[in-house]
Amino acid sequence: MQNNFLKIEVRTNDADQSFETNLLCSVPDCKKTVFIDSQGPKSIQSVSCPKHGFLTSFPHQIALGEFVKFLANKILAANGHELIQAGAVSIFGDNEIPESVN
């Protein structure tokens, strides 16, 4: 699943009922993992590709998490998997975000 700038891949782990999401550059034939730069969870989250540079930004980490959850749930629903629920814990690097994706 993708938007104009990002592609998302979702891997499910049924054994521990978790999901792994990867954000990738959606420029044709790129698929490089993107970087997320910010000054903290409440600051702008800038998303860039190591090859193509700046792609998009989100106003804060929760907005980025909600975007990922929305796209991930589309993929999970299409494949008959349980959806990521509101209140699920998300981990971006070393930061946990309540009420986002896991």
Buried (B, 14 or more C-beta within 10 A) or exposed (E): BEEEBBBBBBEBEEEEEEBEBEBBBBBEEBEEEBEBEBEEBEEBBBBBBEEBEEBBBBEBBBBBBBBBBEBBBBBBEEEEBEBBEEEBEBEBEEEEBEBBBB
